[in-house]
Amino acid sequence: MATVLVVGADKGIAHSIVRQLDARGDDVIAACLFDGADLAADGIRVEPQVDVSSGESVKILAARLAANDTKLDAIYHIAGVMWLDELGDIDYDSFRKQFEINAIGPLRTIEALRGLLKTGAKVGIVSSRVGSLGDNTSGGMYAYRISKAAANMVGLNLHHDLSPDGISVLMLHPGMVATDLTKDFPGEHEYITPEQAAAGLIRNIDHLTPETSGRFQHSDGTFLQW
């Protein structure tokens, strides 16, 4: 039985990951921005009020886990936001907030929890294909694209720094998922459910090895360009 921390578990993809890992028998810890009452009601361990944009909040989480002698086999860092913009109409306060949550958030969290990761542990960070420089053919979405491109660099850096400890890191693209996050996403797309995305991301982390660490993978299993 693996001990797994899922960050951003209040709803959406992360909520589904928690449910699926719990159903298969893993010891799941759901780090939620709010109280995670529905998860706690089903006997899932919840760490509430975890705000990845706050250094103090993340340090408190790390201290609570350490106090319980928690050692982690895996971390899924899913917490993220998306507020759309376009050239000529960029809200730079929103820009900074997205960068704080989407790029600095996973770095802050994983740095704080590094000492709780077992040798051979796995770290998955949800990014987005729109953060790929090589895949950008349309422009737009400045804050979201840039924050996710930065998150990709965070993941690659963590791969280099954590691999000597036997820890593997994978950047994850969930696909086009029907959640609150994507309801205003431009264009026509075939959306998958959070449950489908969660199953794919879990499969990716299950199959993650030191040889595939440091890459960017779609929930359908294909590897993506940076």
C-alpha positions as CSV (number, residue, x, y, z in Angstrom):
1,M,0.0,0.0,0.0
2,A,1.4,3.3,-1.1
3,T,1.1,6.6,0.9
4,V,0.2,9.3,-1.5
5,L,-0.4,13.1,-1.1
6,V,-2.7,14.8,-3.6
7,V,-2.5,18.6,-3.5
8,G,-5.5,20.6,-4.6
9,A,-8.0,17.9,-3.9
10,D,-11.2,19.9,-3.3
11,K,-12.7,19.2,-6.7
12,G,-12.0,18.3,-10.3
13,I,-9.2,16.1,-11.4
14,A,-7.4,16.0,-8.0
15,H,-10.7,15.0,-6.3
16,S,-11.1,12.1,-8.7
17,I,-7.5,11.0,-8.2
18,V,-8.1,10.9,-4.4
19,R,-11.2,8.8,-4.9
20,Q,-9.6,6.4,-7.3
21,L,-6.4,5.9,-5.2
22,D,-8.5,5.4,-2.1
23,A,-10.7,2.8,-3.9
24,R,-7.7,0.7,-4.9
25,G,-6.4,0.7,-1.4
26,D,-3.7,3.4,-1.2
27,D,-3.3,5.4,1.9
28,V,-4.3,8.8,0.5
29,I,-3.9,12.2,2.0
30,A,-6.0,14.9,0.4
31,A,-4.5,18.4,0.8
32,C,-7.5,20.8,0.3
33,L,-7.7,24.6,0.1
34,F,-11.0,24.3,2.0
35,D,-12.2,21.6,4.5
36,G,-12.6,18.6,2.1
37,A,-15.7,17.6,4.1
38,D,-17.0,15.1,1.6
39,L,-13.7,13.3,1.5
40,A,-13.4,13.3,5.3
41,A,-16.9,11.9,5.6
42,D,-15.8,8.9,3.6
43,G,-12.9,8.2,5.9
44,I,-10.2,9.8,3.7
45,R,-7.5,11.7,5.5
46,V,-7.8,15.4,4.8
47,E,-5.3,18.2,5.4
48,P,-7.4,21.3,5.2
49,Q,-6.6,25.0,4.4
50,V,-3.5,24.2,2.3
51,D,-2.8,27.2,0.1
52,V,0.1,26.6,-2.2
53,S,0.6,30.3,-2.7
54,S,1.5,30.7,0.9
55,G,4.8,29.6,2.2
56,E,3.5,29.5,5.8
57,S,0.6,27.3,4.8
58,V,2.8,24.8,3.0
59,K,5.3,24.7,5.9
60,I,2.4,24.0,8.3
61,L,1.4,21.1,6.1
62,A,4.9,19.7,6.1
63,A,5.1,20.0,9.9
64,R,1.8,18.2,10.4
65,L,2.8,15.4,8.1
66,A,6.2,15.1,9.8
67,A,4.7,15.1,13.2
68,N,2.7,12.0,12.2
69,D,5.9,10.3,10.8
70,T,4.4,10.4,7.3
71,K,6.7,9.1,4.5
72,L,5.4,9.6,1.0
73,D,5.6,7.2,-1.9
74,A,4.1,9.8,-4.3
75,I,2.9,13.4,-4.6
76,Y,0.4,14.5,-7.1
77,H,0.5,18.4,-7.3
78,I,-2.7,19.3,-9.1
79,A,-3.6,22.7,-7.6
80,G,-3.9,25.4,-10.3
81,V,-5.9,28.2,-11.7
82,M,-6.7,29.6,-15.2
83,W,-7.9,33.1,-15.9
84,L,-7.9,33.9,-19.6
85,D,-6.5,37.0,-21.2
86,E,-5.4,38.4,-24.6
87,L,-2.9,41.0,-25.8
88,G,-4.3,44.4,-25.0
89,D,-6.4,43.2,-22.1
90,I,-3.9,41.6,-19.6
91,D,-4.6,42.0,-15.9
92,Y,-1.1,41.8,-14.4
93,D,-2.4,41.3,-10.9
94,S,-4.2,38.2,-12.2
95,F,-1.0,37.3,-14.1
96,R,1.1,37.4,-10.9
97,K,-1.5,35.3,-9.0
98,Q,-1.6,32.6,-11.7
99,F,2.2,32.5,-11.7
100,E,2.3,32.3,-7.9
101,I,-0.1,29.3,-7.9
102,N,0.7,27.4,-11.1
103,A,4.5,27.8,-11.2
104,I,5.8,28.7,-7.7
105,G,3.2,26.7,-6.0
106,P,4.5,23.2,-6.9
107,L,8.1,24.3,-6.3
108,R,7.2,25.7,-2.9
109,T,5.2,22.6,-1.9
110,I,7.7,20.0,-3.1
111,E,10.7,21.8,-1.6
112,A,8.9,21.8,1.8
113,L,8.0,18.1,1.5
114,R,11.3,16.9,0.1
115,G,12.4,15.4,3.4
116,L,9.2,13.3,3.6
117,L,9.7,11.6,0.2
118,K,11.0,8.0,0.3
119,T,13.8,6.8,-1.8
120,G,12.2,5.7,-5.1
121,A,9.2,8.1,-4.6
122,K,7.4,9.7,-7.5
123,V,6.3,13.3,-8.1
124,G,3.7,14.3,-10.6
125,I,3.0,18.0,-11.4
126,V,0.0,18.9,-13.5
127,S,1.0,21.3,-16.2
128,S,-0.8,21.9,-19.6
129,R,0.0,21.4,-23.2
130,V,-0.6,25.2,-23.7
131,G,2.7,25.6,-21.7
132,S,4.6,23.9,-24.5
133,L,6.7,26.3,-26.5
134,G,6.9,23.8,-29.4
135,D,3.2,23.3,-29.4
136,N,2.1,26.9,-29.4
137,T,0.6,27.7,-32.8
138,S,-2.1,30.3,-31.8
139,G,-0.7,32.7,-29.2
140,G,-3.0,34.2,-26.6
141,M,-3.6,33.1,-23.0
142,Y,-0.5,34.9,-21.9
143,A,-0.6,34.4,-18.1
144,Y,-1.8,30.8,-18.2
145,R,0.7,29.8,-21.0
146,I,3.6,31.5,-19.3
147,S,2.8,30.1,-15.8
148,K,2.6,26.6,-17.2
149,A,5.8,27.0,-19.3
150,A,7.5,28.0,-16.0
151,A,5.9,25.0,-14.2
152,N,7.5,22.7,-16.8
153,M,10.9,24.2,-16.0
154,V,10.2,23.7,-12.3
155,G,9.5,20.0,-13.0
156,L,12.6,19.5,-15.1
157,N,14.8,21.2,-12.5
158,L,13.3,19.1,-9.8
159,H,14.0,16.0,-11.9
160,H,17.7,16.9,-12.0
161,D,17.9,17.8,-8.3
162,L,15.9,14.9,-6.9
163,S,17.0,12.0,-9.2
164,P,20.2,11.4,-7.2
165,D,17.9,10.5,-4.3
166,G,16.0,8.0,-6.5
167,I,13.0,10.3,-6.8
168,S,11.3,10.5,-10.2
169,V,9.5,13.6,-11.5
170,L,6.9,13.8,-14.3
171,M,5.1,16.8,-15.8
172,L,1.5,15.9,-16.6
173,H,-1.0,17.1,-19.2
174,P,-4.5,15.9,-18.2
175,G,-6.0,16.5,-21.7
176,M,-9.1,18.7,-22.4
177,V,-11.1,18.0,-19.2
178,A,-14.6,19.3,-18.5
179,T,-14.1,21.1,-15.2
180,D,-14.8,24.6,-13.8
181,L,-11.4,25.5,-15.0
182,T,-12.1,25.0,-18.7
183,K,-15.7,26.2,-19.0
184,D,-14.6,29.4,-20.7
185,F,-11.7,27.8,-22.7
186,P,-11.8,29.1,-26.3
187,G,-12.5,26.9,-29.3
188,E,-14.3,23.6,-29.9
189,H,-12.9,20.6,-28.1
190,E,-13.7,17.0,-27.3
191,Y,-13.7,17.0,-23.5
192,I,-13.0,14.0,-21.2
193,T,-14.3,13.7,-17.7
194,P,-12.2,14.4,-14.6
195,E,-12.5,10.6,-13.8
196,Q,-11.0,9.7,-17.2
197,A,-8.2,12.2,-16.8
198,A,-7.5,11.0,-13.3
199,A,-7.2,7.4,-14.4
200,G,-4.7,8.4,-17.1
201,L,-2.6,10.5,-14.7
202,I,-2.6,7.7,-12.2
203,R,-1.5,5.2,-14.9
204,N,1.3,7.6,-15.9
205,I,2.6,7.9,-12.3
206,D,2.3,4.1,-11.8
207,H,4.5,3.5,-14.8
208,L,7.0,6.3,-14.0
209,T,10.6,5.1,-13.7
210,P,14.0,6.9,-13.3
211,E,14.4,6.3,-17.1
212,T,11.2,8.3,-17.9
213,S,11.7,10.9,-15.2
214,G,12.0,14.5,-16.4
215,R,9.5,14.3,-19.2
216,F,6.1,15.8,-20.1
217,Q,3.3,13.2,-20.6
218,H,-0.3,13.4,-21.7
219,S,-2.9,11.5,-19.7
220,D,-3.3,9.2,-22.8
221,G,0.3,8.1,-22.3
222,T,2.0,10.0,-25.1
223,F,5.0,12.1,-24.4
224,L,4.9,15.8,-25.3
225,Q,7.5,18.3,-26.5
226,W,8.6,21.1,-24.2
